[in-house]
Amino acid sequence: MKKDLHPTYYSEAKVTCACGNIFTTGSTMAEIKTEICSACHPFYTGKQKLIDTARRVEKFAAKLESKTEIRSKKTKREARNKAREAKAQAAKEALEKELAA
């Protein structure tokens, strides 16, 4: 086996989470910093927690809101067009009755 090929293994590597949880594990790094761990991850805690990295949640919410606004404007426009068509149809029928009489 070649010497100096494998990295150094630390059996007591310190892992620090953003929530404040600290534990040890085996790793090739002496110290590891993480944003989320088993103490704060929603899968393990059963509580929903939004982790907003680079405003992604806010951007998604804004995008979703703009799509619903577009849909509501579309439905309003469609309703207005249907009302106009119904009014034009009624006027056409009234004119036909008048001409027939």
C-alpha positions as CSV (number, residue, x, y, z in Angstrom):
1,M,0.0,0.0,0.0
2,K,1.3,3.5,-0.8
3,K,2.2,5.8,2.0
4,D,0.5,9.2,2.4
5,L,-2.2,8.3,0.0
6,H,-5.1,8.1,2.4
7,P,-6.4,11.1,4.4
8,T,-6.1,11.2,8.1
9,Y,-9.0,9.7,10.0
10,Y,-10.3,11.5,13.0
11,S,-12.3,9.2,15.2
12,E,-13.4,12.1,17.5
13,A,-14.4,14.7,14.8
14,K,-16.6,17.5,16.3
15,V,-19.8,18.3,14.4
16,T,-21.5,21.6,15.1
17,C,-25.0,22.4,13.8
18,A,-26.5,25.9,13.3
19,C,-29.2,25.0,15.9
20,G,-26.4,24.6,18.5
21,N,-26.3,20.8,18.7
22,I,-22.8,19.5,19.0
23,F,-21.8,15.8,18.7
24,T,-18.8,13.7,17.7
25,T,-18.4,11.2,14.9
26,G,-15.6,9.7,12.8
27,S,-14.5,11.7,9.8
28,T,-11.6,12.7,7.6
29,M,-12.2,16.3,8.8
30,A,-11.3,17.4,12.4
31,E,-14.3,19.8,12.6
32,I,-17.5,19.9,10.6
33,K,-20.1,22.7,10.6
34,T,-23.5,22.0,9.3
35,E,-26.8,23.9,8.8
36,I,-29.1,21.1,9.8
37,C,-28.8,17.9,11.9
38,S,-31.0,15.2,13.3
39,A,-32.0,17.3,16.3
40,C,-33.5,20.1,14.1
41,H,-34.4,18.3,10.8
42,P,-38.2,18.1,10.2
43,F,-38.1,14.4,9.4
44,Y,-36.8,13.6,12.8
45,T,-38.6,16.2,14.9
46,G,-42.0,16.0,13.2
47,K,-42.2,19.8,13.1
48,Q,-42.2,21.8,9.9
49,K,-39.3,24.3,9.7
50,L,-38.6,26.4,6.6
51,I,-34.9,26.8,6.1
52,D,-34.5,29.8,3.9
53,T,-31.2,29.8,2.1
54,A,-30.7,32.8,-0.2
55,R,-34.4,33.9,0.1
56,R,-35.6,30.8,-1.8
57,V,-38.8,30.5,0.2
58,E,-39.6,34.2,-0.3
59,K,-38.9,34.0,-4.0
60,F,-41.1,30.9,-4.4
61,A,-44.0,32.6,-2.4
62,A,-43.7,35.7,-4.6
63,K,-43.7,33.6,-7.8
64,L,-46.7,31.7,-6.6
65,E,-48.6,34.9,-5.7
66,S,-47.9,36.4,-9.1
67,K,-49.3,33.3,-10.8
68,T,-52.5,33.4,-8.8
69,E,-52.9,37.1,-9.7
70,I,-52.5,36.3,-13.4
71,R,-55.0,33.5,-13.1
72,S,-57.5,35.8,-11.3
73,K,-57.1,38.4,-14.0
74,K,-57.6,35.8,-16.6
75,T,-60.8,34.5,-15.1
76,K,-62.1,38.1,-14.7
77,R,-61.4,38.7,-18.3
78,E,-63.1,35.5,-19.4
79,A,-66.1,36.3,-17.3
80,R,-66.3,39.8,-18.8
81,N,-66.0,38.3,-22.4
82,K,-68.8,35.8,-21.7
83,A,-71.0,38.6,-20.4
84,R,-70.4,40.6,-23.5
85,E,-71.1,37.6,-25.7
86,A,-74.3,36.9,-23.9
87,K,-75.4,40.5,-24.2
88,A,-74.6,40.6,-27.9
89,Q,-76.5,37.3,-28.4
90,A,-79.5,38.7,-26.6
91,A,-79.4,41.9,-28.7
92,K,-79.2,39.8,-31.9
93,E,-82.2,37.7,-30.8
94,A,-84.2,40.8,-30.0
95,L,-83.3,42.3,-33.4
96,E,-84.3,39.1,-35.2
97,K,-87.7,39.1,-33.3
98,E,-88.3,42.7,-34.2
99,L,-87.5,42.1,-37.9
100,A,-89.7,39.0,-37.9
101,A,-92.7,40.9,-36.5
